[in-house]
Amino acid sequence: MIKPYYEQERFILYLGDCLEVLKQFPKNHFDMIFADPPYHLSNGGFTCHAGKRVSVNKGKWDESKGIQEDFDFHLI
């Protein structure tokens, strides 16, 4: 069984590939799942946050790999 990354009372956080982590638990085990996958939005652009211009770049890991590869990633 995977070791929790963080645990406090009834809140437990696991770190890893969600598809691999979920395989280690019985069906209907979780009340909620939170995921923060790459959204492939780091494209050199900017947005407005709190009235200031800020970069949307998160890093290489969030850059688009092209339409088909991005689609295939999210299809799983």
MODELLER restraints for C-alpha pairs under 7 A, 6 or more apart:
rsr = mdl.restraints
at = mdl.atoms
rsr.add(forms.Gaussian(group=physical.xy_distance, feature=features.Distance(at['CA:1:A'], at['CA:24:A']), mean=6.16, stdev=0.5))
rsr.add(forms.Gaussian(group=physical.xy_distance, feature=features.Distance(at['CA:4:A'], at['CA:12:A']), mean=6.40, stdev=0.5))
rsr.add(forms.Gaussian(group=physical.xy_distance, feature=features.Distance(at['CA:4:A'], at['CA:13:A']), mean=5.81, stdev=0.5))
rsr.add(forms.Gaussian(group=physical.xy_distance, feature=features.Distance(at['CA:4:A'], at['CA:14:A']), mean=4.92, stdev=0.5))
rsr.add(forms.Gaussian(group=physical.xy_distance, feature=features.Distance(at['CA:5:A'], at['CA:13:A']), mean=5.54, stdev=0.5))
rsr.add(forms.Gaussian(group=physical.xy_distance, feature=features.Distance(at['CA:5:A'], at['CA:14:A']), mean=4.99, stdev=0.5))
rsr.add(forms.Gaussian(group=physical.xy_distance, feature=features.Distance(at['CA:5:A'], at['CA:15:A']), mean=5.77, stdev=0.5))
rsr.add(forms.Gaussian(group=physical.xy_distance, feature=features.Distance(at['CA:6:A'], at['CA:12:A']), mean=5.85, stdev=0.5))
rsr.add(forms.Gaussian(group=physical.xy_distance, feature=features.Distance(at['CA:6:A'], at['CA:13:A']), mean=4.99, stdev=0.5))
rsr.add(forms.Gaussian(group=physical.xy_distance, feature=features.Distance(at['CA:6:A'], at['CA:14:A']), mean=6.92, stdev=0.5))
rsr.add(forms.Gaussian(group=physical.xy_distance, feature=features.Distance(at['CA:7:A'], at['CA:13:A']), mean=6.21, stdev=0.5))
rsr.add(forms.Gaussian(group=physical.xy_distance, feature=features.Distance(at['CA:38:A'], at['CA:62:A']), mean=5.17, stdev=0.5))
rsr.add(forms.Gaussian(group=physical.xy_distance, feature=features.Distance(at['CA:39:A'], at['CA:62:A']), mean=6.29, stdev=0.5))
rsr.add(forms.Gaussian(group=physical.xy_distance, feature=features.Distance(at['CA:40:A'], at['CA:62:A']), mean=4.49, stdev=0.5))
rsr.add(forms.Gaussian(group=physical.xy_distance, feature=features.Distance(at['CA:40:A'], at['CA:63:A']), mean=4.74, stdev=0.5))
rsr.add(forms.Gaussian(group=physical.xy_distance, feature=features.Distance(at['CA:40:A'], at['CA:64:A']), mean=4.50, stdev=0.5))
rsr.add(forms.Gaussian(group=physical.xy_distance, feature=features.Distance(at['CA:41:A'], at['CA:62:A']), mean=6.21, stdev=0.5))
rsr.add(forms.Gaussian(group=physical.xy_distance, feature=features.Distance(at['CA:41:A'], at['CA:63:A']), mean=6.13, stdev=0.5))
rsr.add(forms.Gaussian(group=physical.xy_distance, feature=features.Distance(at['CA:41:A'], at['CA:64:A']), mean=6.60, stdev=0.5))
rsr.add(forms.Gaussian(group=physical.xy_distance, feature=features.Distance(at['CA:42:A'], at['CA:56:A']), mean=5.74, stdev=0.5))
rsr.add(forms.Gaussian(group=physical.xy_distance, feature=features.Distance(at['CA:42:A'], at['CA:57:A']), mean=4.15, stdev=0.5))
rsr.add(forms.Gaussian(group=physical.xy_distance, feature=features.Distance(at['CA:42:A'], at['CA:58:A']), mean=5.86, stdev=0.5))
rsr.add(forms.Gaussian(group=physical.xy_distance, feature=features.Distance(at['CA:42:A'], at['CA:59:A']), mean=6.75, stdev=0.5))
rsr.add(forms.Gaussian(group=physical.xy_distance, feature=features.Distance(at['CA:42:A'], at['CA:62:A']), mean=5.49, stdev=0.5))
rsr.add(forms.Gaussian(group=physical.xy_distance, feature=features.Distance(at['CA:42:A'], at['CA:63:A']), mean=4.75, stdev=0.5))
rsr.add(forms.Gaussian(group=physical.xy_distance, feature=features.Distance(at['CA:43:A'], at['CA:57:A']), mean=6.48, stdev=0.5))
rsr.add(forms.Gaussian(group=physical.xy_distance, feature=features.Distance(at['CA:43:A'], at['CA:63:A']), mean=6.19, stdev=0.5))
rsr.add(forms.Gaussian(group=physical.xy_distance, feature=features.Distance(at['CA:44:A'], at['CA:56:A']), mean=6.95, stdev=0.5))
rsr.add(forms.Gaussian(group=physical.xy_distance, feature=features.Distance(at['CA:44:A'], at['CA:57:A']), mean=6.09, stdev=0.5))
rsr.add(forms.Gaussian(group=physical.xy_distance, feature=features.Distance(at['CA:45:A'], at['CA:55:A']), mean=6.12, stdev=0.5))
rsr.add(forms.Gaussian(group=physical.xy_distance, feature=features.Distance(at['CA:45:A'], at['CA:56:A']), mean=5.76, stdev=0.5))
rsr.add(forms.Gaussian(group=physical.xy_distance, feature=features.Distance(at['CA:46:A'], at['CA:53:A']), mean=6.47, stdev=0.5))
rsr.add(forms.Gaussian(group=physical.xy_distance, feature=features.Distance(at['CA:46:A'], at['CA:54:A']), mean=5.45, stdev=0.5))
rsr.add(forms.Gaussian(group=physical.xy_distance, feature=features.Distance(at['CA:46:A'], at['CA:55:A']), mean=4.38, stdev=0.5))
rsr.add(forms.Gaussian(group=physical.xy_distance, feature=features.Distance(at['CA:46:A'], at['CA:56:A']), mean=5.28, stdev=0.5))
rsr.add(forms.Gaussian(group=physical.xy_distance, feature=features.Distance(at['CA:47:A'], at['CA:53:A']), mean=5.79, stdev=0.5))
rsr.add(forms.Gaussian(group=physical.xy_distance, feature=features.Distance(at['CA:47:A'], at['CA:54:A']), mean=5.49, stdev=0.5))
rsr.add(forms.Gaussian(group=physical.xy_distance, feature=features.Distance(at['CA:47:A'], at['CA:55:A']), mean=6.35, stdev=0.5))
rsr.add(forms.Gaussian(group=physical.xy_distance, feature=features.Distance(at['CA:47:A'], at['CA:56:A']), mean=6.45, stdev=0.5))
rsr.add(forms.Gaussian(group=physical.xy_distance, feature=features.Distance(at['CA:48:A'], at['CA:54:A']), mean=6.03, stdev=0.5))
rsr.add(forms.Gaussian(group=physical.xy_distance, feature=features.Distance(at['CA:64:A'], at['CA:70:A']), mean=6.52, stdev=0.5))
